[in-house]
Amino acid sequence: MDDCIFCNIVKKEAHCDIVYEDQHSVAFTDINKQAPVHILVIPKKHIRSLAELKDEDLAIIGHILDVANKVAEQQGISKKGYRLVINCGIESGQSVWHLHIHVLGGRRMNWPPG
């Protein structure tokens, strides 16, 4: 997808603060931080949203969840706790149409979140 900012990040055509990368995913600091630590984890494969995940993509979800845990450890938030968020659709607040996980931490989280 040429107009997808996250695909452009994967292709190194858009600048961001990458904190982790492997052959299947990239993790980078969110430019609109909602917590002291706010990292986005994305698959390199373009998938519009969790609702559009196909059977052949199930391993991708497991992988990016594992990366989210690694990033939480790397960022020093794994011991006190962190929140993972996947927005799915307009009413959830999804604004970039490329599957991504928000890793949030470094402060106490409230409930309910929305």
N, CA, C and O atoms as CSV, one atom per row, in Angstrom:
chain,resi,resn,atom,element,x,y,z
A,1,MET,N,N,0.840,-1.174,0.000
A,1,MET,CA,C,0.000,0.000,0.000
A,1,MET,C,C,0.887,1.239,0.000
A,1,MET,O,O,1.570,1.516,0.986
A,2,ASP,N,N,0.877,1.965,-1.074
A,2,ASP,CA,C,1.748,3.129,-1.211
A,2,ASP,C,C,1.372,4.269,-0.282
A,2,ASP,O,O,2.244,5.048,0.105
A,3,ASP,N,N,0.114,4.393,0.088
A,3,ASP,CA,C,-0.309,5.505,0.924
A,3,ASP,C,C,-0.327,5.155,2.415
A,3,ASP,O,O,-0.773,5.967,3.225
A,4,CYS,N,N,0.141,3.983,2.788
A,4,CYS,CA,C,0.147,3.561,4.194
A,4,CYS,C,C,1.444,4.009,4.858
A,4,CYS,O,O,2.528,3.572,4.472
A,5,ILE,N,N,1.330,4.882,5.855
A,5,ILE,CA,C,2.513,5.398,6.544
A,5,ILE,C,C,3.311,4.270,7.187
A,5,ILE,O,O,4.541,4.323,7.209
A,6,PHE,N,N,2.633,3.250,7.711
A,6,PHE,CA,C,3.372,2.151,8.344
A,6,PHE,C,C,4.113,1.319,7.304
A,6,PHE,O,O,5.217,0.846,7.576
A,7,CYS,N,N,3.538,1.129,6.128
A,7,CYS,CA,C,4.263,0.439,5.048
A,7,CYS,C,C,5.484,1.259,4.642
A,7,CYS,O,O,6.534,0.697,4.326
A,8,ASN,N,N,5.350,2.581,4.648
A,8,ASN,CA,C,6.487,3.437,4.338
A,8,ASN,C,C,7.579,3.323,5.396
A,8,ASN,O,O,8.764,3.403,5.071
A,9,ILE,N,N,7.198,3.140,6.648
A,9,ILE,CA,C,8.173,2.907,7.711
A,9,ILE,C,C,8.888,1.584,7.470
A,9,ILE,O,O,10.111,1.511,7.593
A,10,VAL,N,N,8.143,0.542,7.129
A,10,VAL,CA,C,8.735,-0.766,6.838
A,10,VAL,C,C,9.755,-0.640,5.705
A,10,VAL,O,O,10.824,-1.247,5.758
A,11,LYS,N,N,9.420,0.154,4.674
A,11,LYS,CA,C,10.298,0.320,3.510
A,11,LYS,C,C,11.398,1.354,3.758
A,11,LYS,O,O,12.203,1.632,2.869
A,12,LYS,N,N,11.432,1.926,4.976
A,12,LYS,CA,C,12.423,2.953,5.340
A,12,LYS,C,C,12.256,4.227,4.519
A,12,LYS,O,O,13.221,4.948,4.266
A,13,GLU,N,N,11.022,4.493,4.110
A,13,GLU,CA,C,10.720,5.709,3.356
A,13,GLU,C,C,10.130,6.801,4.245
A,13,GLU,O,O,9.927,7.929,3.797
A,14,ALA,N,N,9.859,6.467,5.493
A,14,ALA,CA,C,9.360,7.439,6.472
A,14,ALA,C,C,10.210,7.297,7.726
A,14,ALA,O,O,10.552,6.187,8.131
A,15,HIS,N,N,10.543,8.411,8.327
A,15,HIS,CA,C,11.404,8.408,9.513
A,15,HIS,C,C,10.599,8.110,10.776
A,15,HIS,O,O,9.468,8.569,10.938
A,16,CYS,N,N,11.205,7.336,11.658
A,16,CYS,CA,C,10.643,7.117,12.987
A,16,CYS,C,C,11.763,6.613,13.895
A,16,CYS,O,O,12.858,6.291,13.434
A,17,ASP,N,N,11.472,6.553,15.176
A,17,ASP,CA,C,12.431,6.075,16.165
A,17,ASP,C,C,12.206,4.573,16.355
A,17,ASP,O,O,11.404,4.169,17.196
A,18,ILE,N,N,12.908,3.749,15.580
A,18,ILE,CA,C,12.755,2.295,15.651
A,18,ILE,C,C,13.468,1.775,16.893
A,18,ILE,O,O,14.639,2.075,17.125
A,19,VAL,N,N,12.736,0.983,17.694
A,19,VAL,CA,C,13.321,0.402,18.904
A,19,VAL,C,C,13.550,-1.099,18.765
A,19,VAL,O,O,14.263,-1.696,19.572
A,20,TYR,N,N,12.947,-1.712,17.743
A,20,TYR,CA,C,13.112,-3.146,17.509
A,20,TYR,C,C,12.729,-3.429,16.059
A,20,TYR,O,O,11.810,-2.821,15.511
A,21,GLU,N,N,13.454,-4.365,15.453
A,21,GLU,CA,C,13.094,-4.802,14.109
A,21,GLU,C,C,13.611,-6.212,13.895
A,21,GLU,O,O,14.709,-6.558,14.331
A,22,ASP,N,N,12.814,-7.018,13.223
A,22,ASP,CA,C,13.242,-8.334,12.776
A,22,ASP,C,C,12.649,-8.560,11.387
A,22,ASP,O,O,12.107,-7.627,10.794
A,23,GLN,N,N,12.742,-9.769,10.863
A,23,GLN,CA,C,12.299,-9.982,9.483
A,23,GLN,C,C,10.785,-9.880,9.296
A,23,GLN,O,O,10.320,-9.739,8.165
A,24,HIS,N,N,9.998,-9.950,10.392
A,24,HIS,CA,C,8.541,-9.933,10.276
A,24,HIS,C,C,7.867,-8.707,10.885
A,24,HIS,O,O,6.677,-8.484,10.661
A,25,SER,N,N,8.615,-7.903,11.655
A,25,SER,CA,C,7.967,-6.809,12.378
A,25,SER,C,C,8.909,-5.643,12.623
A,25,SER,O,O,10.129,-5.759,12.505
A,26,VAL,N,N,8.300,-4.517,12.967
A,26,VAL,CA,C,9.023,-3.305,13.350
A,26,VAL,C,C,8.298,-2.722,14.560
A,26,VAL,O,O,7.069,-2.744,14.622
A,27,ALA,N,N,9.061,-2.202,15.521
A,27,ALA,CA,C,8.491,-1.508,16.673
A,27,ALA,C,C,9.136,-0.127,16.754
A,27,ALA,O,O,10.351,0.012,16.609
A,28,PHE,N,N,8.311,0.889,16.988
A,28,PHE,CA,C,8.814,2.256,17.005
A,28,PHE,C,C,7.989,3.108,17.954
A,28,PHE,O,O,6.853,2.769,18.285
A,29,THR,N,N,8.574,4.223,18.389
A,29,THR,CA,C,7.909,5.139,19.308
A,29,THR,C,C,6.755,5.839,18.597
A,29,THR,O,O,6.907,6.335,17.481
A,30,ASP,N,N,5.595,5.872,19.263
A,30,ASP,CA,C,4.427,6.571,18.723
A,30,ASP,C,C,4.684,8.074,18.773
A,30,ASP,O,O,5.188,8.578,19.776
A,31,ILE,N,N,4.349,8.789,17.714
A,31,ILE,CA,C,4.568,10.241,17.696
A,31,ILE,C,C,3.527,10.991,18.522
A,31,ILE,O,O,3.704,12.172,18.818
A,32,ASN,N,N,2.435,10.307,18.899
A,32,ASN,CA,C,1.383,10.910,19.713
A,32,ASN,C,C,1.285,10.131,21.023
A,32,ASN,O,O,0.286,9.464,21.290
A,33,LYS,N,N,2.341,10.226,21.834
A,33,LYS,CA,C,2.449,9.406,23.040
A,33,LYS,C,C,1.294,9.648,24.018
A,33,LYS,O,O,0.927,10.787,24.304
A,34,GLN,N,N,0.736,8.545,24.521
A,34,GLN,CA,C,-0.340,8.590,25.506
A,34,GLN,C,C,0.127,8.106,26.875
A,34,GLN,O,O,-0.660,8.044,27.819
A,35,ALA,N,N,1.407,7.764,26.977
A,35,ALA,CA,C,2.020,7.306,28.222
A,35,ALA,C,C,3.516,7.562,28.098
A,35,ALA,O,O,4.016,7.772,26.993
A,36,PRO,N,N,4.240,7.549,29.222
A,36,PRO,CA,C,5.689,7.758,29.134
A,36,PRO,C,C,6.375,6.797,28.149
A,36,PRO,O,O,7.312,7.182,27.450
A,37,VAL,N,N,5.901,5.553,28.104
A,37,VAL,CA,C,6.352,4.604,27.083
A,37,VAL,C,C,5.147,4.309,26.198
A,37,VAL,O,O,4.112,3.841,26.672
A,38,HIS,N,N,5.296,4.587,24.918
A,38,HIS,CA,C,4.219,4.297,23.956
A,38,HIS,C,C,4.885,3.867,22.653
A,38,HIS,O,O,5.348,4.691,21.865
A,39,ILE,N,N,4.917,2.562,22.453
A,39,ILE,CA,C,5.565,1.955,21.301
A,39,ILE,C,C,4.491,1.289,20.443
A,39,ILE,O,O,3.545,0.702,20.968
A,40,LEU,N,N,4.640,1.380,19.136
A,40,LEU,CA,C,3.772,0.662,18.204
A,40,LEU,C,C,4.547,-0.517,17.637
A,40,LEU,O,O,5.703,-0.383,17.236
A,41,VAL,N,N,3.897,-1.669,17.609
A,41,VAL,CA,C,4.474,-2.867,17.005
A,41,VAL,C,C,3.617,-3.210,15.795
A,41,VAL,O,O,2.401,-3.369,15.909
A,42,ILE,N,N,4.261,-3.323,14.633
A,42,ILE,CA,C,3.527,-3.596,13.397
A,42,ILE,C,C,4.129,-4.798,12.676
A,42,ILE,O,O,5.336,-5.031,12.748
A,43,PRO,N,N,3.288,-5.554,11.986
A,43,PRO,CA,C,3.842,-6.570,11.094
A,43,PRO,C,C,4.358,-5.883,9.827
A,43,PRO,O,O,3.824,-4.852,9.417
A,44,LYS,N,N,5.383,-6.447,9.217
A,44,LYS,CA,C,5.862,-5.883,7.947
A,44,LYS,C,C,4.861,-6.140,6.832
A,44,LYS,O,O,4.788,-5.368,5.876
A,45,LYS,N,N,4.095,-7.209,6.942
A,45,LYS,CA,C,3.047,-7.482,5.957
A,45,LYS,C,C,1.885,-6.529,6.208
A,45,LYS,O,O,1.469,-6.343,7.352
A,46,HIS,N,N,1.364,-5.932,5.155
A,46,HIS,CA,C,0.232,-5.028,5.311
A,46,HIS,C,C,-1.054,-5.833,5.548
A,46,HIS,O,O,-1.494,-6.604,4.696
A,47,ILE,N,N,-1.633,-5.627,6.723
A,47,ILE,CA,C,-2.944,-6.162,7.084
A,47,ILE,C,C,-3.712,-4.961,7.610
A,47,ILE,O,O,-3.271,-4.328,8.569
A,48,ARG,N,N,-4.845,-4.633,7.009
A,48,ARG,CA,C,-5.569,-3.401,7.353
A,48,ARG,C,C,-5.995,-3.320,8.814
A,48,ARG,O,O,-5.859,-2.269,9.441
A,49,SER,N,N,-6.507,-4.412,9.361
A,49,SER,CA,C,-6.952,-4.389,10.754
A,49,SER,C,C,-7.067,-5.825,11.256
A,49,SER,O,O,-6.986,-6.779,10.482
A,50,LEU,N,N,-7.255,-5.954,12.544
A,50,LEU,CA,C,-7.434,-7.278,13.138
A,50,LEU,C,C,-8.638,-7.979,12.519
A,50,LEU,O,O,-8.634,-9.201,12.367
A,51,ALA,N,N,-9.662,-7.219,12.165
A,51,ALA,CA,C,-10.880,-7.791,11.576
A,51,ALA,C,C,-10.617,-8.403,10.202
A,51,ALA,O,O,-11.406,-9.223,9.730
A,52,GLU,N,N,-9.536,-8.020,9.567
A,52,GLU,CA,C,-9.223,-8.532,8.234
A,52,GLU,C,C,-8.121,-9.589,8.247
A,52,GLU,O,O,-7.589,-9.957,7.200
A,53,LEU,N,N,-7.786,-10.070,9.439
A,53,LEU,CA,C,-6.775,-11.123,9.585
A,53,LEU,C,C,-7.269,-12.398,8.918
A,53,LEU,O,O,-8.421,-12.789,9.103
A,54,LYS,N,N,-6.423,-13.037,8.158
A,54,LYS,CA,C,-6.750,-14.294,7.477
A,54,LYS,C,C,-6.080,-15.451,8.213
A,54,LYS,O,O,-5.151,-15.237,8.992
A,55,ASP,N,N,-6.547,-16.667,7.969
A,55,ASP,CA,C,-5.969,-17.844,8.616
A,55,ASP,C,C,-4.457,-17.902,8.436
A,55,ASP,O,O,-3.731,-18.258,9.364
A,56,GLU,N,N,-3.985,-17.552,7.244
A,56,GLU,CA,C,-2.542,-17.631,6.992
A,56,GLU,C,C,-1.756,-16.557,7.744
A,56,GLU,O,O,-0.525,-16.592,7.761
A,57,ASP,N,N,-2.455,-15.603,8.365
A,57,ASP,CA,C,-1.806,-14.531,9.118
A,57,ASP,C,C,-1.770,-14.773,10.627
A,57,ASP,O,O,-1.243,-13.947,11.371
A,58,LEU,N,N,-2.326,-15.894,11.083
A,58,LEU,CA,C,-2.411,-16.127,12.526
A,58,LEU,C,C,-1.043,-16.141,13.200
A,58,LEU,O,O,-0.918,-15.687,14.338
A,59,ALA,N,N,-0.028,-16.647,12.533
A,59,ALA,CA,C,1.316,-16.651,13.119
A,59,ALA,C,C,1.835,-15.227,13.306
A,59,ALA,O,O,2.621,-14.963,14.216
A,60,ILE,N,N,1.400,-14.320,12.450
A,60,ILE,CA,C,1.835,-12.922,12.558
A,60,ILE,C,C,1.358,-12.318,13.875
A,60,ILE,O,O,2.111,-11.615,14.548
A,61,ILE,N,N,0.121,-12.589,14.237
A,61,ILE,CA,C,-0.417,-12.054,15.497
A,61,ILE,C,C,0.388,-12.578,16.681
A,61,ILE,O,O,0.746,-11.816,17.579
A,62,GLY,N,N,0.667,-13.862,16.684
A,62,GLY,CA,C,1.495,-14.427,17.759
A,62,GLY,C,C,2.861,-13.778,17.798
A,62,GLY,O,O,3.388,-13.491,18.873
A,63,HIS,N,N,3.428,-13.549,16.645
A,63,HIS,CA,C,4.758,-12.952,16.581
A,63,HIS,C,C,4.758,-11.522,17.112
A,63,HIS,O,O,5.619,-11.160,17.914
A,64,ILE,N,N,3.800,-10.707,16.671
A,64,ILE,CA,C,3.831,-9.314,17.134
A,64,ILE,C,C,3.472,-9.203,18.627
A,64,ILE,O,O,3.902,-8.262,19.293
A,65,LEU,N,N,2.693,-10.149,19.153
A,65,LEU,CA,C,2.470,-10.171,20.608
A,65,LEU,C,C,3.770,-10.501,21.337
A,65,LEU,O,O,4.073,-9.906,22.371
A,66,ASP,N,N,4.531,-11.441,20.804
A,66,ASP,CA,C,5.831,-11.776,21.390
A,66,ASP,C,C,6.765,-10.571,21.328
A,66,ASP,O,O,7.474,-10.285,22.294
A,67,VAL,N,N,6.772,-9.867,20.207
A,67,VAL,CA,C,7.593,-8.662,20.076
A,67,VAL,C,C,7.145,-7.604,21.083
A,67,VAL,O,O,7.983,-6.923,21.674
A,68,ALA,N,N,5.841,-7.459,21.285
A,68,ALA,CA,C,5.345,-6.492,22.272
A,68,ALA,C,C,5.908,-6.806,23.658
A,68,ALA,O,O,6.309,-5.897,24.385
A,69,ASN,N,N,5.940,-8.075,24.024
A,69,ASN,CA,C,6.534,-8.471,25.314
A,69,ASN,C,C,8.020,-8.140,25.363
A,69,ASN,O,O,8.508,-7.643,26.377
A,70,LYS,N,N,8.741,-8.409,24.285
A,70,LYS,CA,C,10.175,-8.087,24.228
A,70,LYS,C,C,10.408,-6.586,24.358
A,70,LYS,O,O,11.323,-6.152,25.058
A,71,VAL,N,N,9.588,-5.804,23.689
A,71,VAL,CA,C,9.710,-4.349,23.742
A,71,VAL,C,C,9.423,-3.850,25.163
A,71,VAL,O,O,10.122,-2.966,25.659
A,72,ALA,N,N,8.407,-4.408,25.815
A,72,ALA,CA,C,8.097,-4.009,27.200
A,72,ALA,C,C,9.288,-4.283,28.108
A,72,ALA,O,O,9.617,-3.463,28.965
A,73,GLU,N,N,9.925,-5.414,27.929
A,73,GLU,CA,C,11.128,-5.744,28.703
A,73,GLU,C,C,12.245,-4.754,28.391
A,73,GLU,O,O,12.881,-4.210,29.294
A,74,GLN,N,N,12.473,-4.531,27.109
A,74,GLN,CA,C,13.526,-3.618,26.654
A,74,GLN,C,C,13.318,-2.199,27.190
A,74,GLN,O,O,14.282,-1.512,27.529
A,75,GLN,N,N,12.070,-1.770,27.264
A,75,GLN,CA,C,11.736,-0.408,27.703
A,75,GLN,C,C,11.646,-0.280,29.224
A,75,GLN,O,O,11.422,0.816,29.738
A,76,GLY,N,N,11.818,-1.391,29.949
A,76,GLY,CA,C,11.824,-1.352,31.411
A,76,GLY,C,C,10.459,-1.259,32.053
A,76,GLY,O,O,10.346,-0.796,33.188
A,77,ILE,N,N,9.413,-1.687,31.353
A,77,ILE,CA,C,8.060,-1.591,31.917
A,77,ILE,C,C,7.445,-2.959,32.216
A,77,ILE,O,O,6.309,-3.036,32.685
A,78,SER,N,N,8.171,-4.018,31.956
A,78,SER,CA,C,7.574,-5.348,32.097
A,78,SER,C,C,7.330,-5.754,33.553
A,78,SER,O,O,6.399,-6.511,33.826
A,79,LYS,N,N,8.127,-5.279,34.469
A,79,LYS,CA,C,7.970,-5.684,35.870
A,79,LYS,C,C,6.768,-5.022,36.551
A,79,LYS,O,O,6.034,-5.684,37.284
A,80,LYS,N,N,6.563,-3.728,36.315
A,80,LYS,CA,C,5.453,-3.011,36.942
A,80,LYS,C,C,4.142,-3.186,36.198
A,80,LYS,O,O,3.068,-3.054,36.785
A,81,GLY,N,N,4.225,-3.480,34.919
A,81,GLY,CA,C,3.021,-3.702,34.129
A,81,GLY,C,C,2.910,-2.757,32.957
A,81,GLY,O,O,3.456,-1.654,32.954
A,82,TYR,N,N,2.186,-3.229,31.962
A,82,TYR,CA,C,1.980,-2.454,30.749
A,82,TYR,C,C,0.675,-2.893,30.114
A,82,TYR,O,O,0.115,-3.933,30.461
A,83,ARG,N,N,0.204,-2.091,29.187
A,83,ARG,CA,C,-1.055,-2.376,28.505
A,83,ARG,C,C,-0.780,-2.542,27.023
A,83,ARG,O,O,-0.003,-1.793,26.431
A,84,LEU,N,N,-1.439,-3.548,26.425
A,84,LEU,CA,C,-1.416,-3.738,24.981
A,84,LEU,C,C,-2.792,-3.391,24.446
A,84,LEU,O,O,-3.806,-3.825,24.991
A,85,VAL,N,N,-2.825,-2.604,23.373
A,85,VAL,CA,C,-4.092,-2.177,22.782
A,85,VAL,C,C,-4.041,-2.407,21.277
A,85,VAL,O,O,-3.073,-2.038,20.612
A,86,ILE,N,N,-5.099,-3.022,20.748
A,86,ILE,CA,C,-5.290,-3.116,19.307
A,86,ILE,C,C,-6.641,-2.482,19.010
A,86,ILE,O,O,-7.681,-3.017,19.392
A,87,ASN,N,N,-6.623,-1.342,18.329
A,87,ASN,CA,C,-7.868,-0.711,17.905
A,87,ASN,C,C,-8.302,-1.361,16.598
A,87,ASN,O,O,-7.477,-1.637,15.727
A,88,CYS,N,N,-9.590,-1.599,16.472
A,88,CYS,CA,C,-10.102,-2.301,15.295
A,88,CYS,C,C,-11.353,-1.570,14.792
A,88,CYS,O,O,-12.446,-1.757,15.327
A,89,GLY,N,N,-11.184,-0.749,13.775
A,89,GLY,CA,C,-12.306,-0.025,13.200
A,89,GLY,C,C,-12.386,1.416,13.662
A,89,GLY,O,O,-11.731,1.819,14.623
A,90,ILE,N,N,-13.192,2.171,12.966
A,90,ILE,CA,C,-13.307,3.614,13.201
A,90,ILE,C,C,-13.777,3.933,14.613
A,90,ILE,O,O,-13.200,4.804,15.264
A,91,GLU,N,N,-14.806,3.252,15.102
A,91,GLU,CA,C,-15.335,3.589,16.428
A,91,GLU,C,C,-14.379,3.237,17.560
A,91,GLU,O,O,-14.532,3.742,18.672
A,92,SER,N,N,-13.402,2.385,17.300
A,92,SER,CA,C,-12.411,2.057,18.334
A,92,SER,C,C,-11.318,3.109,18.403
A,92,SER,O,O,-10.570,3.173,19.378
A,93,GLY,N,N,-11.227,3.931,17.371
A,93,GLY,CA,C,-10.177,4.932,17.309
A,93,GLY,C,C,-9.057,4.570,16.354
A,93,GLY,O,O,-8.042,5.264,16.308
A,94,GLN,N,N,-9.219,3.482,15.578
A,94,GLN,CA,C,-8.170,3.137,14.618
A,94,GLN,C,C,-8.069,4.257,13.591
A,94,GLN,O,O,-9.058,4.615,12.951
A,95,SER,N,N,-6.876,4.803,13.439
A,95,SER,CA,C,-6.675,5.905,12.498
A,95,SER,C,C,-5.664,5.572,11.407
A,95,SER,O,O,-5.614,6.253,10.383
A,96,VAL,N,N,-4.863,4.539,11.612
A,96,VAL,CA,C,-3.946,4.063,10.582
A,96,VAL,C,C,-4.397,2.655,10.214
A,96,VAL,O,O,-4.502,1.782,11.075
A,97,TRP,N,N,-4.661,2.444,8.936
A,97,TRP,CA,C,-5.218,1.176,8.473
A,97,TRP,C,C,-4.116,0.191,8.111
A,97,TRP,O,O,-3.942,-0.206,6.958
A,98,HIS,N,N,-3.371,-0.188,9.167
A,98,HIS,CA,C,-2.333,-1.209,9.128
A,98,HIS,C,C,-2.316,-1.762,10.545
A,98,HIS,O,O,-2.100,-1.016,11.501
A,99,LEU,N,N,-2.539,-3.055,10.687
A,99,LEU,CA,C,-2.591,-3.684,12.009
A,99,LEU,C,C,-1.414,-3.243,12.864
A,99,LEU,O,O,-0.271,-3.258,12.407
A,100,HIS,N,N,-1.688,-2.852,14.095
A,100,HIS,CA,C,-0.621,-2.471,15.015
A,100,HIS,C,C,-1.070,-2.649,16.460
A,100,HIS,O,O,-2.256,-2.572,16.782
A,101,ILE,N,N,-0.090,-2.887,17.309
A,101,ILE,CA,C,-0.317,-3.020,18.746
A,101,ILE,C,C,0.332,-1.831,19.439
A,101,ILE,O,O,1.494,-1.512,19.190
A,102,HIS,N,N,-0.422,-1.185,20.302
A,102,HIS,CA,C,0.131,-0.133,21.155
A,102,HIS,C,C,0.667,-0.802,22.415
A,102,HIS,O,O,-0.051,-1.567,23.059
A,103,VAL,N,N,1.901,-0.530,22.771
A,103,VAL,CA,C,2.498,-0.969,24.032
A,103,VAL,C,C,2.612,0.284,24.885
A,103,VAL,O,O,3.378,1.194,24.569
A,104,LEU,N,N,1.840,0.324,25.977
A,104,LEU,CA,C,1.767,1.514,26.832
A,104,LEU,C,C,2.216,1.178,28.244
A,104,LEU,O,O,1.830,0.147,28.794
A,105,GLY,N,N,3.027,2.040,28.826
A,105,GLY,CA,C,3.467,1.810,30.199
A,105,GLY,C,C,4.219,3.000,30.749
A,105,GLY,O,O,4.329,4.046,30.110
A,106,GLY,N,N,4.732,2.814,31.950
A,106,GLY,CA,C,5.473,3.878,32.611
A,106,GLY,C,C,4.621,4.757,33.494
A,106,GLY,O,O,5.108,5.736,34.061
A,107,ARG,N,N,3.345,4.413,33.616
A,107,ARG,CA,C,2.430,5.115,34.529
A,107,ARG,C,C,1.280,4.171,34.846
A,107,ARG,O,O,1.087,3.159,34.172
A,108,ARG,N,N,0.521,4.513,35.878
A,108,ARG,CA,C,-0.656,3.716,36.242
A,108,ARG,C,C,-1.739,3.929,35.202
A,108,ARG,O,O,-2.036,5.061,34.821
A,109,MET,N,N,-2.319,2.843,34.750
A,109,MET,CA,C,-3.395,2.901,33.756
A,109,MET,C,C,-4.755,2.896,34.462
A,109,MET,O,O,-4.918,2.261,35.504
A,110,ASN,N,N,-5.707,3.595,33.896
A,110,ASN,CA,C,-7.068,3.629,34.447
A,110,ASN,C,C,-7.944,2.602,33.761
A,110,ASN,O,O,-7.645,2.146,32.658
A,111,TRP,N,N,-9.038,2.242,34.433
A,111,TRP,CA,C,-10.024,1.329,33.845
A,111,TRP,C,C,-11.400,1.845,34.158
A,111,TRP,O,O,-11.633,2.217,35.308
A,112,PRO,N,N,-12.320,1.899,33.245
A,112,PRO,CA,C,-12.191,1.452,31.867
A,112,PRO,C,C,-11.357,2.428,31.050
A,112,PRO,O,O,-11.291,3.615,31.368
A,113,PRO,N,N,-10.713,1.921,29.986
A,113,PRO,CA,C,-9.791,2.754,29.235
A,113,PRO,C,C,-10.465,3.776,28.316
A,113,PRO,O,O,-9.862,4.807,28.016
A,114,GLY,N,N,-11.699,3.522,27.858
A,114,GLY,CA,C,-12.313,4.424,26.886
A,114,GLY,C,C,-13.300,5.296,27.511
A,114,GLY,O,O,-13.914,6.120,26.833
